[in-house]
């Protein structure tokens, strides 16, 4: 089921989402929600989506398989955290499903180490670089109540109607 996107301004988007327990992660309710979250991400042409973006303030996000290193499976991150592996950062333009038609330049770390739980509640760790690292940081920001527009420079509007 495709879920409605929570749009800024909405106070929910600025709150820290709650961590999930192992029991909650493996529950039928959470697994069904995860399937709907993935379906919504693809229906809305997202490269990633956080649960809070569909009104569910839990520490869960998904990265579309086409933007993961192996490009095999969607990447589910539950209760994720990251730490910088390198001090190198880069600027790039970002947008967001919850902030439609607004884009801006955001400076993010180029290489990070991510720790999270997967959809089975198992601990995973990996290093993310470049654009993949950018997407992960963007989605983890959502889970911590931070929108890209809170960090962005050179905000501008763009819509398909302006083409």
C-alpha positions in Angstrom: 0.0 0.0 0.0 1.3 3.4 -1.0 1.4 5.7 2.1 0.9 9.5 2.1 4.1 11.5 2.4 4.3 13.9 5.4 5.1 17.3 4.0 7.0 20.2 5.6 5.9 22.1 7.7 4.9 19.3 10.0 6.2 19.1 13.6 6.7 15.3 13.3 9.5 15.9 10.8 11.4 17.8 13.4 11.3 15.2 16.2 13.7 12.5 17.0 12.1 9.1 16.1 11.9 6.3 18.6 14.2 3.2 18.5 12.7 -0.2 17.8 13.3 -3.3 20.0 14.1 -6.6 18.4 10.5 -7.8 19.2 9.1 -4.7 17.4 11.3 -5.2 14.4 10.2 -8.8 13.8 6.6 -8.1 14.5 4.0 -8.7 11.7 2.9 -5.0 12.0 6.5 -3.7 11.5 7.3 -6.0 8.6 4.0 -5.0 6.9 4.9 -1.4 7.4 8.4 -2.0 6.0 6.8 -3.5 2.8 4.5 -0.4 2.5 7.5 2.0 3.1 9.5 0.4 0.3 6.5 0.4 -2.1 5.9 4.1 -1.3 9.6 5.0 -1.9 9.4 3.5 -5.4 6.0 4.9 -6.2 7.3 8.4 -5.3 10.6 7.9 -7.2 12.7 8.3 -4.0 16.3 7.1 -3.6 15.6 6.6 0.1 12.8 7.2 2.6 12.5 7.4 6.3 9.5 6.1 8.3 8.8 9.5 9.7 8.2 10.7 6.1 5.0 8.7 6.1 4.0 9.7 9.6 5.5 6.9 11.6 8.3 8.3 13.9 10.3 5.2 14.3 14.1 4.7 13.6 13.7 3.0 10.2 14.7 4.0 6.7 15.3 2.3 3.4 17.8 3.0 0.6 16.7 1.9 -2.9 18.8 -1.0 -4.3 19.9 1.0 -7.3 21.8 3.3 -5.0 23.5 0.6 -2.9 27.0 -0.7 -3.8 25.8 -4.2 -4.9 22.5 -3.0 -6.4 20.9 -6.3 -5.4 18.5 -5.5 -2.5 16.9 -2.5 -0.9 18.9 -1.5 2.2 16.9 -1.4 5.4 18.4 0.5 8.3 16.8 0.3 11.8 18.2 2.4 14.7 21.0 3.5 12.5 24.0 5.7 13.5 27.1 6.7 11.6 30.5 8.1 12.3 32.8 9.9 9.9 35.7 7.8 8.6 37.3 10.7 6.8 37.2 14.4 7.4 36.6 15.0 3.7 33.3 16.5 2.9 31.6 17.6 -0.4 28.8 19.8 -1.5 26.0 18.5 -3.7 22.4 19.4 -4.5 19.7 17.5 -2.5 16.0 17.4 -2.6 13.4 15.5 -0.5 10.0 13.9 -0.8 8.9 15.8 2.3 10.0 19.2 0.9 8.7 19.0 -2.7 10.1 21.3 -5.4 12.8 22.8 -3.0 16.5 21.9 -3.6 19.7 23.1 -2.1 23.4 22.4 -1.7 24.3 20.4 1.4 27.8 19.6 2.6 28.2 16.0 3.8 30.9 13.5 4.8 32.3 11.5 1.8 33.0 8.4 3.8 31.1 7.1 6.9 30.9 3.9 8.9 27.2 2.9 9.5 26.0 0.7 12.3 22.3 -0.4 12.3 20.0 -3.3 12.6 18.5 -5.0 9.4 14.9 -6.0 8.8 15.6 -9.2 10.8 16.9 -7.3 13.8 20.5 -8.4 13.1 23.4 -6.0 13.6 25.0 -4.7 10.4 28.0 -2.5 9.9 29.4 -1.2 6.7 31.4 1.7 5.2 29.5 4.0 2.8 31.2 6.4 0.4 30.3 9.2 -2.0 26.7 9.4 -3.2 25.7 6.3 -1.2 27.1 7.9 2.0 25.1 11.1 1.2 21.8 9.2 0.9 22.5 7.4 4.2 23.3 10.7 6.0 20.2 12.3 4.6 17.9 9.5 5.8 19.5 9.3 9.2 19.1 13.0 9.6 15.3 12.5 9.0 15.3 10.0 12.0 16.9 12.7 14.1 14.4 15.4 13.2 16.7 17.2 10.7 15.7 18.2 7.2 18.1 18.9 4.4 16.8 22.5 4.3 18.1 23.0 7.9 21.7 22.5 6.5 21.4 23.6 2.9 22.8 26.7 1.1 21.5 28.2 -2.1 17.9 27.0 -1.7 15.9 27.2 -4.9 12.6 26.0 -6.3 12.2 23.7 -9.2 9.2 22.0 -10.6 8.5 20.0 -13.7 6.1 22.7 -14.7 9.0 25.1 -15.1 10.7 23.0 -17.8 
